Amino acid sequence: MTKTKSKHRLALVGTGSLRGQEIKNILAQKKFPAFEIELFDPEVQEDYSKLTQFKKEPMVVHSLAPAALEGKDLVFLASDAETSEAMGKLALAGRFKAIDLSETFNDRENVPLIVSGVNDDTLKTSIPPLLANPHAVTIILSGLFHRIVPKFGLKRAVSFVLRPVSAFDDAGIQELASQSVALLNSSIPKTKVFKEQIAFNILSHTDPLDGDGFTSLERRLVTEIRRVLGRPEFPLVLSIIQVPVFHTYSVMTYFELKDEADIAEIEALLKSAPFKMTPFRTSCEATPLKVSGKDEIFVGQIKREPDNPKAFWIWLVADNLTRGAALNAFELARKILGVETR
């Protein structure tokens, strides 16, 4: 008699968040070993009071009871920070394994911060009870430097990050949409998420500044990238600029190499997944409009400084909810459950 292989038991906490919706969609669309999944939201008070769809079938979203997560093979945490903190602590206590997509544990030294394809080799020998899914910018830039630095070295790098309003979840999207409609109808736009009008505008910063003029998120992202790359002194600084775009991070990075290179050599390092080269000399395909919803990190214009053959500019664009969050978590989940990513 043939023994039937048991299904992986998964759970998703936070189906109402943008990241929760995206990981649910990825699990429904991508190839994954046989699994069964339960959905939970902290705001659900009674079972059967909230429904969603999974693989085009109706599915109940349950109220969140920690005991319901016990025994799961893997739990995706995509809810608010308070809920993720509580559920993450249960994972650390050994109640179940989890991947946190809420960035609640990104600054905790005792929780591994993993980018698929960059620093995930440790998962081959040991599976921690809790993994932190890095910020989208960390995923984009660590992937870039992971390929370039070993070959050419690096003297310094400076990145200008254009942040979409979806970084503030659905509230940011709704504010940009409502302000745009108001302005087009000659009405006064209302501000709540952002201190200044964001529609048809650009903000140099949206968070409090430290004594040197940087935000805590800018500092945190540099620390994240250094952790992922395993280079505590990695010579990077970055600045986040808030733009009126719904989805995708666009990043312009200037970097000086230790060894001389040409554009063709840089291109050659970025021709395989998750990167996708675009014909930037004849078109401009690496834009938020074209990249939104796509799986890859799109490589646009690459420029070499005419007076310094070791200095380059590179333009990268990636969807913050797909490649910048859910796909990384999905690829880590495959490794945790012992299935190689295809």
Secondary structure, DSSP 8 states (H G I E B T S, - for coil): -------EEEEEE-TTSHHHHHHHHHHHHS---SEEEEEEETT--STTS-EEEETTEEEEEEE--HHHHTT-SEEEE-S-HHHHHHHHHHHHTTS--EEE-SSTTTT-TTS-B--TTTS-GGGGT---SEEE---HHHHHHHHHHHHHHHHH--SEEEEEEEE-GGGGHHHHHHHHHHHHHHHHTT-----SSSSS--TT--BS-SS-B-TTS-BHHHHHHHHHHHHHHT-TT--EEEEEEE-S-SS-EEEEEEEE-SS---HHHHHHHTSSTTEEE--TTT----SHHHHTT-SSEEEEEEEE-TT-TTEEEEEEEE-TTIIIIIHHHHHHHHHHTT----
